[in-house]
């Protein structure tokens, strides 16, 4: 019994040999004490609050994908983009995702709702963590503070079972 508890405490995934099935991005525009969030309308995380983002396409860098996904999902082009962190997710059903997170200090264009996302601005001190993935409360404060981070998370559907965070 003690061995099982110890394995669970360390997580179930061999992160040293882990390979994602997909690679994606998130891009958070943070300016003047506000952050741009979205209510996800379809796909992974449907109904949850997150930032614009999605899969990295062949031949594109993570930063290019973050810009493209933000344009596609909410109609604006983020500016002043900087790498903020990396997140690795393993789901019990076998899905594995590596996500590069960006922070943008500005944007141009007109914010619009699309069939993928309903955008809204929120004060950085009022993040609705109860409507987000469980891991967000671990790394979002670091993003807002301008800290660089790396995180590893194990999920069973919506339930986070294990996590590890470190400075990048």
C-alpha positions as CSV (number, residue, x, y, z in Angstrom):
1,X,0.0,0.0,0.0
2,X,2.8,2.5,0.9
3,X,4.4,2.0,-2.6
4,X,1.1,2.9,-4.4
5,X,0.8,6.1,-2.3
6,X,4.4,7.0,-3.0
7,X,3.9,6.5,-6.7
8,X,0.8,8.7,-6.7
9,X,2.6,11.4,-4.7
10,X,5.3,11.4,-7.4
11,X,2.8,11.3,-10.3
12,X,2.0,8.5,-12.7
13,X,3.9,9.9,-15.7
14,X,7.6,9.4,-16.5
15,X,8.1,13.0,-17.4
16,X,11.8,12.4,-18.5
17,X,10.6,10.3,-21.4
18,X,7.2,11.9,-22.0
19,X,6.2,12.9,-25.5
20,X,3.2,15.1,-26.3
21,X,0.6,14.0,-28.9
22,X,-0.1,17.7,-29.7
23,X,1.6,21.0,-29.3
24,X,-0.2,24.2,-28.7
25,X,-0.1,27.8,-27.4
26,X,-1.9,30.2,-25.2
27,X,-1.7,34.0,-25.5
28,X,-2.8,36.4,-22.7
29,X,-3.0,40.1,-23.4
30,X,-2.2,41.8,-20.1
31,X,-2.4,45.6,-19.9
32,X,-3.4,48.4,-17.5
33,X,-4.4,46.0,-14.8
34,X,-6.6,43.9,-17.1
35,X,-6.3,40.5,-18.8
36,X,-8.1,39.4,-21.9
37,X,-9.8,36.0,-21.3
38,X,-12.2,33.9,-23.4
39,X,-15.1,31.6,-22.7
40,X,-14.3,28.6,-24.9
41,X,-17.2,27.7,-27.1
42,X,-15.9,24.4,-28.5
43,X,-13.1,21.8,-28.4
44,X,-11.0,20.9,-25.4
45,X,-12.1,23.0,-22.4
46,X,-15.5,23.9,-23.9
47,X,-17.3,26.1,-21.4
48,X,-14.2,27.0,-19.5
49,X,-12.5,30.3,-19.2
50,X,-9.0,30.5,-20.7
51,X,-6.9,32.6,-23.0
52,X,-6.9,32.6,-26.8
53,X,-4.8,29.7,-28.2
54,X,-4.7,26.4,-30.0
55,X,-2.6,24.0,-31.9
56,X,0.7,24.8,-33.6
57,X,0.4,24.0,-37.3
58,X,3.2,22.4,-39.4
59,X,5.9,24.9,-40.3
60,X,4.9,27.5,-37.8
61,X,6.6,28.5,-34.6
62,X,4.8,28.6,-31.3
63,X,4.9,32.4,-31.3
64,X,3.4,32.5,-34.8
65,X,0.7,30.1,-33.7
66,X,-0.1,32.2,-30.7
67,X,-0.6,35.3,-32.9
68,X,-2.6,33.4,-35.5
69,X,-4.9,31.7,-32.9
70,X,-5.5,35.0,-31.2
71,X,-6.5,36.6,-34.5
72,X,-8.7,33.7,-35.4
73,X,-10.4,33.4,-32.0
74,X,-10.9,37.1,-31.0
75,X,-10.1,39.2,-34.0
76,X,-7.1,41.1,-32.6
77,X,-3.3,40.9,-33.2
78,X,-1.3,40.7,-30.0
79,X,1.8,42.9,-29.7
80,X,4.7,43.0,-27.4
81,X,4.6,39.3,-27.2
82,X,7.1,37.5,-24.8
83,X,7.5,33.9,-23.8
84,X,6.1,33.3,-20.4
85,X,6.2,29.6,-19.8
86,X,5.6,26.1,-20.8
87,X,2.9,23.6,-19.6
88,X,2.8,19.9,-20.1
89,X,-0.4,18.0,-19.6
90,X,-1.0,14.2,-19.5
91,X,-4.6,13.0,-19.4
92,X,-5.6,9.6,-18.1
93,X,-7.3,8.8,-21.4
94,X,-3.9,9.1,-23.2
95,X,-4.2,12.7,-24.5
96,X,-0.9,14.5,-24.0
97,X,-0.4,18.2,-24.7
98,X,2.6,20.6,-24.5
99,X,1.6,24.2,-24.4
100,X,3.8,27.3,-24.8
101,X,2.3,30.3,-23.0
102,X,2.8,33.9,-24.1
103,X,2.1,37.2,-22.5
104,X,1.3,40.2,-24.8
105,X,1.5,43.8,-23.6
106,X,-0.8,45.2,-26.3
107,X,-2.8,44.6,-29.4
108,X,-4.3,46.2,-32.5
109,X,-7.6,45.5,-34.2
110,X,-11.1,45.1,-33.0
111,X,-12.1,42.5,-30.5
112,X,-14.9,40.2,-31.7
113,X,-16.7,37.1,-30.6
114,X,-16.3,34.1,-32.9
115,X,-17.8,30.6,-33.1
116,X,-14.7,29.5,-31.0
117,X,-14.6,32.1,-28.3
118,X,-16.4,34.8,-26.4
119,X,-13.7,37.4,-25.3
120,X,-13.9,39.5,-22.2
121,X,-11.6,41.7,-20.1
122,X,-11.1,41.0,-16.4
123,X,-9.2,42.8,-13.7
124,X,-6.0,40.9,-12.9
125,X,-7.1,40.7,-9.3
126,X,-10.4,39.1,-10.2
127,X,-9.4,36.0,-12.2
128,X,-12.4,33.5,-12.2
129,X,-10.3,30.5,-11.3
130,X,-13.5,28.5,-10.4
131,X,-14.4,28.6,-14.1
132,X,-11.0,27.6,-15.4
133,X,-8.8,24.5,-15.6
134,X,-7.5,23.5,-12.1
135,X,-3.9,24.1,-13.1
136,X,-4.5,27.8,-14.0
137,X,-4.4,28.9,-10.4
138,X,-0.9,27.5,-10.1
139,X,0.7,29.3,-13.0
140,X,-1.5,32.3,-13.8
141,X,-0.3,34.4,-10.8
142,X,3.3,33.8,-12.1
143,X,2.2,35.0,-15.6
144,X,0.6,38.1,-14.1
145,X,3.7,38.8,-12.0
146,X,6.0,38.6,-15.1
147,X,7.7,35.4,-13.8
148,X,8.8,32.7,-16.2
149,X,7.5,29.2,-15.4
150,X,7.3,25.5,-16.3
151,X,4.5,23.2,-15.1
152,X,3.6,19.5,-15.4
153,X,0.1,18.4,-14.8
154,X,-1.7,15.0,-14.7
155,X,-5.5,15.0,-15.2
156,X,-8.3,12.6,-15.2
157,X,-10.8,14.4,-17.4
158,X,-11.4,17.7,-15.6
159,X,-9.8,16.6,-12.3
160,X,-6.1,17.5,-11.7
161,X,-4.4,14.5,-9.9
162,X,-0.8,15.7,-9.7
163,X,1.2,18.9,-10.5
164,X,4.7,20.2,-10.4
165,X,5.8,23.9,-11.0
166,X,9.2,25.4,-11.3
167,X,10.8,28.7,-12.4
168,X,12.1,28.8,-15.9
